[in-house]
Amino acid sequence: MSFQQFHARLFALVFGLLVVASARFAAAENDLASAFPAGAIVYGELSDAGEVADRLRGSAYWSTLVDSPQWKQAQNTPQWRQFQAGRTLLERQLGMDAWEAAKSLLGNRVAVALYPRGPGEKPNVVALVRTADAAFLPKLREQLAPMLALAEEKLHVSQALDGVERINLDNQGYLAWKGDWLVFADREELLDQSLALLATNEGENLKQDKPYQAMLAQAKWDAPSSESDTRLLRVYANMAMINQAAGGRIVPEKLDNALSSLVLGESLQLASRSPYLSVAVDVGDHGWLATATTAGDRAKLGDLYAPFFPPEGEAGVKAFPEVPKLLGGVTIYRDFAKWYGHREQLLQEQLMPEFDKFESGLANLLPGKDFGEDVLPLVGRRLTFVAAPQDFAHLDGEPAVKLPGFALVVELAKPDEAAAILQLFTQTLAAILNIEAGQQGRQPWVMTSEAYQGVQIAYADYLDKPSGDKLGIAFNFLPATARVGDQYILSSSRGLCRQLVDALQQPATSIGANDAPRTIDTSLQIGPITDLLEENREFFQGRMIQEGRTAEEAKAEFDVLITLLRRLTALRLSTVAEAETFQLQFAGSWQ
């Protein structure tokens, strides 16, 4: 490779890093969207990335990461050495630290848009960077001048009107800059359109697209979730154009997965019919909050999707039962009987035989009962699954792997009839499991009951307490059931069943202030989950050693995982029923 070729490739690498970093998208004041031509299939903005990056680098997350064994191993790889060599060359040429240069260039406002091409072709790209310091780009241009001179056969520099400098990157891309802004496009026509919009603010721009206008009118595109937060990231997608590129609708009328249909069926259909999809990410002291919004009209889905939404004026899901040290859970609103009745219209034909097998197997547990006609209509419209730590008072010892207790809380539409059916189901299932007890390496269960807080709890027990320090995984489970009003509890442990009885007898708590009821709510509490992982340290480190790590490496890697998790608090995902909104909330400490 000649000296000239080396510098040309180095400049291409520098510019490539700019484009890749820009592709992280952006947020901006002064309406950057108006500087982009109309017709974008995807548009994104990133703001204040430098400030967030500084905050991250000064946090305990970063210090834990750079002290980790994985980081030290990465520093010994050829790729790392090549990266460091390239960084050193770049810093010498620029006369500044690469991190500070990247912050100065990309840390203020960046925007990127993708434009459709022919079928099977990659989209065209337009990127706009606005720096906080107007003096940075001229200084950068001065430092890159020798590289441009050496690569003049590949890079064609020209001076346009009003002091705009243009660079043709060997017809592979086009760059223009002036003052505090820089524009890149991989097609010259798109660059010309953007420059015209920047100069005169006239012509067809992205803000005039009807889906973009609908998004501005309906989604909270500009406002962060609270005054203390920064809107770091905003992304807009034109769903009509995405559907067109997919050769129809990106989500088919009938799904090929029953669980996806039950949990996300209406959300996927609303998104695919919406004119837009918007995503916003806010950053603050709490951590970050991501919100995705579509504008699908639920009325257009028709009666087929009525099972997914509560009737007008009816609440959606309820708050999670407040059990001690809740690890997490999922609560969902659905008219399960109607969904099951519509399954042939909602799901692809090849799934139907699996439902037939399911019903045949269930008939062995509930003889003479048809699942769709006799069982599901007895069940209400809300299911809640929770997990929480359990004790092992039923053992003289502990399992080798200590699992939490799990429970399903089923709302009953017809409490008396449904409770009887569910009790028959659990008794029959316990009898079958007792037959398999020997294969599971445990003693058979004896079904018994107790009165607790005015509620009868039926539970499994052992004739003699199993003993040992490393009992099998099956010893984590000792099923228990109870009914509290119209709520039926199926729990993997009697302790958790008691806690749920206590929680369900308390007045219901509000799930939060929302414009529309939630149809799905999930929560993970990272602290209790981390405690549980710590309790099972020996098991996880043992697995790492089996995979080839030394005892010291296994301990160090597990310590890093625990340290990172200790800095987090919660992860939450919710779905709101009307203009379909998804909220993914992640909270943690920066320190």
C-alpha positions in Angstrom: 0.0 0.0 0.0 1.4 3.4 -0.9 1.7 6.3 1.5 -1.1 8.1 -0.4 -3.4 5.1 -0.4 -2.8 4.8 3.4 -3.9 8.3 4.1 -6.9 8.0 1.7 -8.0 4.9 3.6 -7.4 6.5 6.9 -9.6 9.5 6.0 -12.2 7.1 4.8 -12.0 5.3 8.2 -12.4 8.6 10.0 -15.4 9.5 7.9 -16.8 6.0 8.3 -16.6 6.4 12.1 -18.5 9.7 11.7 -21.3 8.1 9.7 -21.6 5.0 12.0 -21.7 7.3 15.1 -24.3 9.5 13.4 -26.4 6.4 12.7 -27.1 6.2 16.4 -29.6 8.9 15.5 -30.3 12.2 17.2 -32.3 15.0 18.8 -32.1 18.6 18.0 -33.4 22.0 18.7 -34.1 24.3 15.8 -36.2 21.7 14.0 -33.6 19.6 12.2 -36.3 17.7 10.4 -37.1 20.7 8.2 -33.6 20.3 6.7 -34.3 16.8 5.4 -36.1 16.1 2.1 -39.6 14.7 2.2 -40.2 11.0 1.8 -37.9 9.5 4.6 -38.8 6.0 5.6 -37.0 6.4 8.9 -35.8 9.5 10.7 -33.9 9.9 14.0 -32.4 12.5 16.2 -29.9 12.4 19.1 -29.2 15.3 21.5 -26.7 15.9 24.3 -25.0 12.6 23.7 -21.7 14.1 24.9 -23.1 14.9 28.3 -24.7 11.5 28.7 -21.4 9.8 27.6 -19.5 11.8 30.2 -22.0 10.8 32.8 -21.6 7.2 31.9 -17.8 7.4 31.8 -17.8 8.9 35.3 -20.2 6.3 36.7 -19.6 3.0 38.6 -20.9 1.1 35.5 -17.9 2.2 33.5 -15.3 1.6 36.2 -16.7 -1.8 36.8 -16.6 -2.6 33.1 -13.0 -1.5 32.6 -11.9 -3.5 35.7 -13.6 -6.6 34.5 -11.7 -9.7 33.2 -13.5 -9.5 29.9 -12.2 -6.0 29.3 -8.7 -7.0 30.1 -9.0 -10.0 27.8 -10.2 -7.8 25.0 -7.1 -5.6 25.4 -4.9 -8.5 24.5 -6.6 -9.2 21.1 -5.2 -8.2 17.7 -8.3 -6.2 17.0 -7.8 -4.1 20.1 -4.1 -3.4 19.2 -5.2 -2.4 15.7 -7.9 -0.1 17.2 -5.3 1.6 19.5 -2.8 2.1 16.6 -5.5 3.7 14.5 -6.6 5.9 17.4 -3.0 7.0 18.0 -2.6 8.0 14.3 -5.9 9.8 14.3 -5.0 11.8 17.5 -1.6 12.8 16.1 -3.2 14.1 12.9 -6.0 15.9 14.6 -3.9 17.2 17.5 -6.5 16.3 20.0 -7.9 13.4 22.1 -10.1 11.1 19.9 -12.8 11.0 22.6 -12.9 14.8 22.9 -13.0 15.1 19.2 -15.9 12.7 18.9 -17.7 14.6 21.7 -17.2 17.9 20.0 -18.4 16.6 16.7 -21.3 14.4 17.7 -22.1 15.5 21.3 -24.6 18.3 20.5 -27.2 17.4 17.9 -27.2 14.8 15.2 -30.0 13.7 12.8 -30.1 10.8 10.2 -32.8 9.9 7.7 -33.1 6.8 5.4 -34.8 7.1 2.0 -36.2 4.1 0.1 -34.6 2.7 -3.1 -35.6 -0.2 -5.3 -36.6 -3.6 -4.0 -33.8 -5.4 -2.3 -31.5 -2.4 -2.3 -30.1 -0.6 0.7 -31.7 2.7 1.5 -30.1 6.1 0.8 -28.7 8.0 3.8 -28.7 11.7 4.8 -26.9 12.7 8.0 -26.8 16.2 9.5 -24.5 17.2 12.4 -24.6 20.4 14.3 -21.8 21.1 16.8 -22.1 23.1 20.0 -18.9 25.0 19.2 -18.9 26.9 15.8 -15.1 26.9 15.9 -14.7 23.1 16.0 -15.5 22.3 12.3 -13.0 24.9 10.8 -10.3 23.6 13.2 -11.1 20.0 12.2 -11.0 21.0 8.5 -7.6 22.6 9.0 -6.2 19.5 10.6 -7.5 17.2 7.8 -6.2 19.5 5.0 -3.0 17.4 4.5 -4.9 14.2 4.3 -7.3 15.8 1.7 -4.3 16.9 -0.4 -2.8 13.4 -0.4 -6.1 11.8 -1.3 -7.1 14.4 -4.0 -7.4 11.7 -6.6 -10.2 10.1 -4.6 -11.6 13.2 -2.8 -12.8 16.1 -5.0 -13.1 19.4 -3.0 -15.1 22.3 -4.4 -16.2 25.6 -3.0 -19.9 26.4 -3.4 -21.8 29.7 -2.9 -22.1 31.3 0.5 -18.9 29.6 1.8 -20.2 26.0 1.7 -17.4 23.5 1.0 -18.3 20.3 -0.8 -16.3 17.1 -0.9 -17.1 14.3 -3.4 -15.9 11.0 -1.8 -15.1 9.3 -5.1 -18.8 9.2 -6.0 -19.5 7.0 -3.0 -20.8 9.8 -0.9 -21.0 13.6 -0.7 -20.1 15.9 2.2 -20.7 19.6 2.8 -20.0 21.9 5.7 -20.3 25.5 6.8 -20.0 27.1 10.2 -21.4 24.7 12.9 -23.1 22.2 10.6 -22.0 19.3 8.4 -24.2 17.3 6.0 -23.5 13.9 4.4 -25.5 12.1 1.7 -24.7 9.0 -0.3 -26.6 10.5 -3.3 -25.7 13.9 -4.7 -29.4 14.8 -5.4 -30.3 14.3 -1.7 -27.3 16.5 -0.6 -28.4 19.3 -3.0 -32.0 19.1 -1.6 -30.7 19.3 2.0 -28.4 22.2 1.2 -31.3 24.1 -0.4 -33.5 23.5 2.6 -30.7 24.7 4.9 -30.2 27.8 2.9 -33.8 28.9 2.2 -36.0 26.7 4.3 -38.1 26.3 1.2 -39.1 23.1 -0.7 -40.7 19.8 0.3 -39.2 18.7 3.6 -39.8 15.8 6.0 -42.0 17.9 8.3 -44.6 18.2 5.5 -45.1 14.4 5.2 -48.6 13.5 6.5 -47.5 10.6 8.7 -44.8 12.8 10.3 -47.5 15.5 10.9 -49.8 12.9 12.5 -46.9 11.8 14.7 -46.3 15.4 15.9 -50.0 15.9 16.6 -50.5 12.6 18.6 -47.2 11.5 20.1 -45.2 13.4 22.8 -42.3 13.9 20.4 -40.8 17.0 22.0 -41.6 16.7 25.7 -39.5 14.5 28.0 -41.2 12.5 30.6 -40.3 15.0 33.3 -38.7 18.4 33.7 -35.5 16.8 35.1 -35.0 14.5 32.1 -33.2 15.0 28.8 -34.8 13.7 25.6 -31.8 11.8 24.3 -33.2 9.9 21.4 -36.2 10.3 19.0 -37.0 8.0 16.1 -39.8 8.2 13.6 -40.8 5.4 11.1 -43.2 5.8 8.2 -45.2 2.5 8.5 -46.9 2.8 5.1 -43.5 2.9 3.4 -42.2 0.0 5.6 -45.2 -2.1 4.7 -44.7 -1.3 1.0 -41.1 -2.4 1.2 -42.2 -5.6 2.9 -44.5 -6.3 -0.1 -47.7 -5.9 1.8 -48.2 -5.4 5.6 -45.2 -6.1 7.7 -47.5 -8.0 10.2 -49.7 -10.7 8.5 -53.4 -11.0 9.3 -52.7 -14.3 11.0 -49.7 -14.9 13.2 -47.7 -18.1 13.3 -47.2 -18.1 17.1 -50.1 -18.4 19.6 -48.3 -16.7 22.5 -47.3 -13.7 20.3 -51.0 -13.4 19.3 -52.3 -13.6 22.9 -49.8 -11.2 24.3 -49.0 -8.8 21.5 -51.6 -9.5 18.8 -53.5 -6.2 18.9 -50.3 -4.2 19.4 -48.7 -5.7 16.3 -51.8 -5.2 14.2 -52.2 -1.6 15.4 -48.6 -0.8 14.6 -48.7 -2.3 11.1 -51.9 -0.2 10.4 -50.6 3.0 11.9 -49.3 5.8 9.7 -46.2 6.0 12.0 -44.2 4.5 14.8 -42.4 6.8 17.1 -39.8 6.0 19.8 -38.5 8.4 22.4 -35.8 7.7 25.0 -35.4 10.0 28.1 -32.4 10.1 30.4 -32.4 11.4 34.0 -31.2 10.6 37.5 -33.5 7.6 37.6 -31.8 6.0 34.5 -33.8 5.9 31.3 -37.4 5.7 30.0 -38.3 4.5 26.5 -41.7 5.1 25.1 -43.0 3.7 21.7 -46.2 5.0 20.3 -48.4 4.1 17.3 -51.6 5.7 16.1 -53.5 2.6 15.0 -57.3 2.9 15.2 -58.6 0.0 17.4 -62.1 0.5 15.9 -60.7 -0.6 12.5 -59.6 -3.9 13.9 -63.2 -4.9 14.3 -64.8 -7.5 16.6 -62.0 -10.0 15.9 -59.7 -8.0 18.2 -62.3 -7.0 20.8 -61.0 -9.6 23.2 -57.8 -7.6 23.6 -59.3 -4.4 24.9 -61.5 -3.6 28.0 -65.0 -2.3 27.2 -65.5 1.5 27.4 -65.3 2.6 31.1 -63.8 -0.7 32.3 -60.4 -0.9 33.9 -57.6 -2.9 32.4 -55.0 -4.7 34.4 -54.8 -4.3 38.2 -51.7 -3.6 40.2 -49.4 -6.4 41.2 -50.1 -8.0 44.6 -47.8 -6.4 47.1 -45.8 -9.5 48.4 -42.5 -9.0 50.2 -39.4 -8.8 48.0 -41.4 -9.3 44.8 -38.9 -10.3 42.0 -41.3 -9.4 39.2 -44.3 -10.5 37.3 -46.7 -10.1 34.4 -50.3 -9.1 34.5 -52.5 -9.1 31.4 -56.0 -8.2 30.4 -57.7 -10.4 27.7 -61.1 -12.0 27.1 -59.5 -15.4 26.9 -62.6 -17.3 26.0 -63.3 -15.0 23.0 -59.7 -15.1 21.9 -59.7 -18.9 22.0 -63.0 -18.9 20.0 -61.4 -16.7 17.4 -58.1 -18.7 17.2 -58.8 -19.9 13.6 -59.1 -16.3 12.4 -56.1 -15.0 14.4 -53.6 -17.9 13.9 -52.2 -19.7 10.9 -53.7 -23.0 9.9 -50.7 -25.2 10.8 -51.1 -24.3 14.5 -54.6 -25.8 14.8 -53.5 -29.4 15.3 -51.5 -28.3 18.3 -54.7 -27.0 19.9 -56.4 -30.3 19.2 -53.5 -32.1 21.0 -53.8 -29.7 23.9 -57.5 -30.3 24.3 -57.0 -34.1 24.2 -54.4 -33.9 26.9 -56.5 -31.7 29.1 -59.4 -34.1 28.7 -57.4 -36.6 30.7 -57.2 -34.1 33.6 -60.8 -32.8 33.3 -62.9 -35.7 32.0 -66.1 -34.7 30.3 -65.1 -31.0 30.1 -64.6 -29.1 26.9 -61.8 -26.5 27.4 -63.3 -23.8 25.1 -66.9 -24.2 26.1 -66.8 -25.4 29.7 -63.6 -24.1 31.2 -62.5 -20.8 29.7 -65.9 -19.1 30.1 -65.5 -19.6 33.9 -62.2 -17.6 33.8 -62.2 -13.8 34.1 -60.2 -11.4 32.0 -57.1 -10.9 34.1 -54.2 -13.2 34.7 -51.2 -12.3 36.9 -48.0 -14.2 37.2 -45.6 -13.3 40.0 -42.3 -14.6 41.5 -40.9 -14.0 44.9 -38.2 -15.5 47.2 -39.3 -18.6 49.2 -38.1 -20.3 52.3 -37.4 -24.0 52.6 -39.0 -24.8 55.9 -40.5 -27.9 54.3 -37.0 -29.4 54.0 -34.2 -30.4 56.4 -31.7 -28.9 54.0 -31.7 -26.9 50.8 -31.9 -27.6 47.1 -28.6 -27.3 45.2 -30.3 -24.6 43.1 -32.6 -22.4 45.1 -35.5 -21.2 42.9 -38.0 -18.5 43.8 -41.7 -19.3 44.4 -43.9 -18.8 41.4 -47.7 -18.2 41.4 -50.5 -17.6 38.9 -53.5 -15.5 40.1 -56.5 -16.2 38.0 -59.6 -13.9 38.0 -62.8 -16.0 38.1 -65.8 -15.0 36.1 -68.0 -17.5 37.9 -66.1 -18.0 41.2 -67.8 -21.1 42.6 -67.9 -23.1 39.4 -64.4 -22.1 38.3 -62.9 -22.8 41.7 -64.3 -26.3 41.7 -62.9 -27.0 38.2 -59.5 -25.6 39.1 -59.4 -27.6 42.3 -60.2 -30.8 40.4 -57.5 -29.9 37.9 -54.8 -29.5 40.6 -55.8 -32.6 42.4 -55.6 -34.7 39.3 -52.3 -33.1 38.3 -50.9 -33.8 41.7 -51.9 -37.5 41.4 -50.1 -37.8 38.0 -47.0 -36.1 39.4 -47.0 -38.4 42.3 -46.8 -41.4 39.9 -43.7 -39.7 38.4 -42.1 -38.8 41.8 -39.6 -41.7 41.6 -38.4 -40.5 38.2 -38.0 -37.0 39.6 -35.9 -38.3 42.6 -38.3 -37.1 45.3 -40.9 -38.4 47.7 -44.6 -38.4 46.7 -46.8 -35.6 48.0 -49.6 -35.8 50.4 -52.4 -33.4 49.8 -53.7 -31.5 52.9 -55.1 -28.1 53.8 -55.0 -25.4 56.4 -57.1 -22.4 57.4 -55.1 -19.1 57.0 -56.6 -15.6 57.5 -60.1 -17.0 56.9 -59.0 -18.7 53.7 -58.6 -22.4 53.1 -55.3 -23.3 51.5 -54.8 -26.7 49.9 -51.2 -27.7 49.6 -48.9 -30.6 49.1 -46.6 -31.9 51.8 -44.1 -34.7 52.5 -44.7 -37.5 55.0 -41.1 -37.0 56.1 -39.0 -33.9 55.5 -36.4 -34.6 52.8 -32.9 -33.9 54.1 -29.6 -33.0 52.4 -27.5 -30.0 51.5 -27.8 -30.4 47.7 -31.3 -31.7 47.0 -32.6 -31.9 43.5 -34.4 -29.1 41.7 -37.8 -30.7 42.2 -37.6 -30.0 45.9 -38.1 -26.3 45.2 -41.8 -27.1 44.5 -44.6 -27.8 47.0 -47.8 -26.7 45.2 -50.5 -24.8 47.0 -53.9 -23.3 46.0 -56.4 -20.9 47.5 -59.4 -18.8 46.6 -59.7 -15.2 47.8 -63.1 -13.8 46.5 -63.0 -14.0 42.7 -59.2 -14.6 42.7 -57.8 -18.1 42.5 -54.1 -18.7 43.4 -52.0 -21.5 42.0 -48.6 -21.3 43.7 -45.4 -23.4 43.6 -45.0 -22.9 47.4 -47.2 -22.6 50.4 -45.3 -19.6 51.7 -45.9 -17.5 48.6 -49.6 -18.6 48.6 -49.9 -17.2 52.1 -48.3 -13.9 51.1 -50.7 -13.7 48.2 -53.7 -14.3 50.4 -52.5 -11.4 52.6 -52.0 -9.1 49.6 -55.3 -9.9 47.9 -57.2 -9.2 51.1 -55.9 -5.7 51.2 -57.7 -2.8 49.3 -56.7 -2.7 45.7 -54.0 -0.1 44.9 -54.0 2.1 41.8 -51.8 1.0 38.9 -50.9 4.7 38.1 -52.4 7.7 36.4 -52.9 7.0 32.7 -55.1 8.4 30.0 -56.2 4.9 29.0 -56.2 1.6 30.9 -53.2 -0.7 30.6 -53.7 -4.1 28.9 -50.3 -5.5 29.9 -48.0 -4.6 32.8 -44.7 -6.2 33.6 -42.1 -5.5 36.3 -38.7 -6.9 37.3 -37.2 -5.8 40.6 -33.4 -6.1 40.1 -32.4 -6.0 43.7 -34.2 -9.1 44.9 -33.2 -10.9 41.7 -29.6 -10.1 42.4 -29.9 -11.4 45.9 -31.2 -14.7 44.5 -28.3 -14.9 42.1 -25.9 -14.4 44.9 -27.5 -17.2 46.9 -26.8 -19.5 43.9 -23.3 -18.2 43.4 -21.7 -21.7 43.8 -23.9 -23.2 41.1 -23.3 -20.5 38.5 -19.6 -20.4 39.1 -19.5 -24.2 38.8 -21.2 -23.9 35.4 -18.6 -21.4 34.3 -15.8 -23.7 35.4 -17.4 -26.5 33.4 -17.4 -24.3 30.3 -13.6 -23.9 30.6 -13.0 -20.9 32.9 -10.6 -21.2 35.9 -12.0 -20.8 39.4 -10.5 -17.3 39.6 -12.0 -16.2 36.2 -15.4 -17.6 37.1 -15.4 -15.7 40.4 -14.3 -12.5 38.8 -16.9 -12.7 36.0 -19.7 -13.4 38.5 -18.5 -10.5 40.7 -18.8 -8.1 37.8 -22.3 -9.3 37.0 -23.4 -8.8 40.6 -21.7 -5.4 40.9 -23.5 -4.1 37.7 -26.9 -5.5 38.8 -26.5 -3.9 42.3 -26.6 -0.5 40.6 -30.0 -1.2 39.0 -33.4 -1.0 40.5 -36.2 -1.9 38.2 -37.3 -2.7 34.7 -40.9 -2.1 33.6 -42.9 -2.6 30.4 -46.5 -1.5 30.0 -49.0 -1.4 27.1 -51.7 1.3 27.1 -55.0 0.4 25.4 -55.9 3.3 23.1 -53.4 5.1 20.8 -51.2 2.1 21.5 -48.3 3.2 23.7 -45.5 1.0 25.0 -43.4 2.2 27.9 -40.2 0.5 28.8 -38.8 2.0 32.0 -35.4 1.2 33.4 -34.2 2.7 36.7 -30.9 2.6 38.3 -28.1 4.6 40.0 -25.3 6.2 38.0 -22.9 5.8 41.0 
